[in-house]
Amino acid sequence: MKFTIFRQAFFIASALTASAAPAAERDLPPRLDSYIERAADIAVQQPGPHEGDGTTTAYPFFERAAGFDIVFRQRALHPGASIGEHTNDKDEIYYIVSGQGELTLDGKRSKVVSGDAILTRNGSRHGLRQTGSQDLTIIVVYRRKR
């Protein structure tokens, strides 16, 4: 009886510890099923991508989904953060969820705000900088290269 209680407590503690760690820190197998992922469980602090400035929080949804070739990521660019200017090697969509920023797209600068969608095509050059007082939160979608 004591062994069974200890064993159950160990499994519960293991499960809680695993679910509290960000997905990037867990070495979990790919998932083949349909499932829900919660932002709080997968949040990862990162520097601005593509040699951008500042700190961002990435939410790499469905990164472990086996055979799923769509990248669906939320990213919060905290004050002063940016996605560095870079040339695309694929078509990509940015959707502005909240905040405001400045987009550089093929040399042209534009203000972007909540509700704007940006299509960057293969070969175009772009970067995005957070402006204003709140985080610039975006959804990024593209097809994963195989």
Long-range contacts (C-beta under 8 A, 24 or more apart in sequence): 23-60, 23-63, 23-64, 24-60, 28-64, 29-64, 30-64, 30-65, 30-66, 31-64, 31-65, 31-66, 32-66, 32-67, 37-61, 37-62, 39-74, 48-77, 48-81, 48-82, 48-83, 48-84, 49-75, 49-83, 49-84, 50-83, 50-84, 50-85, 50-86, 50-127, 51-84, 52-81, 52-82, 52-83, 52-84, 52-127, 52-129, 53-80, 53-81, 53-82, 53-84, 53-129, 54-78, 54-79, 54-80, 54-81, 54-82, 54-130, 55-81, 56-81, 56-83, 68-144, 69-143, 69-144, 69-146, 70-141, 70-142, 70-143, 70-144, 71-140, 71-141, 71-142, 71-143, 71-144, 72-139, 72-140, 72-141, 73-139, 73-140, 73-141, 74-137, 74-138, 74-139, 74-140, 75-137, 75-138, 75-140, 76-135, 76-136, 76-137, 77-101, 77-128, 77-129, 77-130, 77-135, 77-136, 77-137, 77-138, 78-130, 78-135, 79-130, 79-133, 79-134, 79-135, 80-130, 81-129, 81-130, 81-136, 82-127, 82-128, 82-129, 82-130, 83-127, 83-128, 83-129, 84-127, 85-125, 85-126, 85-127, 86-125, 86-126, 86-127, 87-123, 87-124, 87-125, 88-120, 88-121, 88-122, 88-123, 88-124, 88-125, 88-126, 89-122, 89-145, 90-122, 90-142, 90-143, 90-145, 91-119, 91-120, 91-121, 91-122, 91-142, 91-143, 92-119, 92-120, 92-140, 92-141, 92-142, 93-117, 93-118, 93-119, 93-120, 93-139, 93-140, 93-141, 93-142, 94-118, 94-120, 94-128, 94-138, 94-139, 94-140, 95-138, 95-139, 95-141, 96-136, 96-137, 96-138, 97-137, 97-138, 97-139, 98-134, 98-135, 98-136, 98-137, 99-130, 99-132, 99-134, 99-135, 99-136, 99-137, 100-130, 100-131, 100-132, 100-136, 101-128, 101-129, 101-130, 101-131, 101-132, 101-136, 102-128, 102-129, 102-131, 103-127, 103-128, 104-128, 104-129
